Amino acid sequence: MSSAAEISTSALLCFKMNGSCHRTLHPFGVQLAIYLICALGVLLTVLGNLLVVISVLHFKVLHTPTNFLLLSLALADLLLGLTVLPFSTIRSVESCWYFGDDFCRLHTFLDTLFCLTSILHLCFISIDRHCAICDPLLYPTKFTLKVACIYIGIGWGVPVIYTSIFLYSKTVEESLGHFLQDMPCVGSCQLLFNKLWGWINFPIFFLPCLIMIGLYVKIFIVATRQAKQISGMAKKTGESQHQLGATKREKKAAKTLGIAVGIYLLCWLPFTIDTMVDSMMDFITPPVVFDVLIWFAYFNSACNPLIYVFSYRWFRKAIKLVLTRQIFTTTTCTIDLYQEE
């Protein structure tokens, strides 16, 4: 009886050792369903963002400052899908981390890096749309390719520095020692188990979101006013279809990116609020709830390409050319994807 009980107990542990985490056992059918759902999410994230990267790089008409920001955003989401989500899938289903402490730290580093990079890029894209809609005459000289490259550098550089200091600095770890909870069990991969984590991450998430919301409210007001003015001017002066088409594309881009920001808030706000509240309540969130919230946040990385598919005709045309392998012909890179819009 004793040996049977020991075997039963060890089966519920991640590792056969003292201090090991307990596993959450699911029926085989449930495990398989969760694996399939997560695998589908990873596949959508990787393939969707890969299509964005290929499209912007291949087609010369898409080589604009705004689209290079979209390219960098898609690259962050693509790398998240390739390097973070597969291991997060195993951790969520098995409720154990089997890949060692060093890789746990690297996994957390990449996870935090790509997520912070995404929100900074969305913030910079909202600034770009604000300039394009609210100051259209000066926009070509204010938001140049050089400015976009600076934004991209900041969007990657700041998260790299912040995450490196927070995860790999001994000084920070020692100075925050009195905020740490009891060390988590072996196999949990909970490096950021301290009371300050939620309070540090909340403003990092929320302040850029406030900036984006404020900018898009102003963009909406200005765009509505401009639409009425342009409609009236077109009737009086016979404005060319090319000018009207360009204006229409700017408005549509602002609307689409506004939807992207809204979805980002819906995906990330529950997890961010839970992280902050959890730090005050001695981390009472059940692991299953935490996994649902983090995967809901991860889902945002698969959303942007889907938004582009439904919103941009140029993206649908680009996907068709990529999937039919027409991009391997020398002439496709000069195709005007905006034609007939």
Secondary structure, 3 states (H helix, E strand, C coil): CHHHHHHHHHHCECCCCCCECECCCCCHHHHHHHHHHHHHHHHHHHHHHHHHHHHHHHCHHHCCHHHHHHHHHHHHHHHHHHHCHHHHHHHHHHCCCCCCHHHHHHHHHHHHHHHHHHHHHHHHHHHHHHHHHHCCCCHHHHCCHHHHHHHHHHHHHHHHHHHHHHHHCHHHHHHCHHHECCCCCECCCCCCCECHHHHHHHHHHHHHHHHHHHHHHHHHHHHHHHHHHHHHHHHHHCCCHHHHHHHHHHHHHHHHHHHHHHHHHHHHHHHHHHHHHHHHCCCCCCHHHHHHHHHHHHCHHHHHHHHHHHHCHHHHHHHHHHHCCHHHCCCHHHCCCCCCC
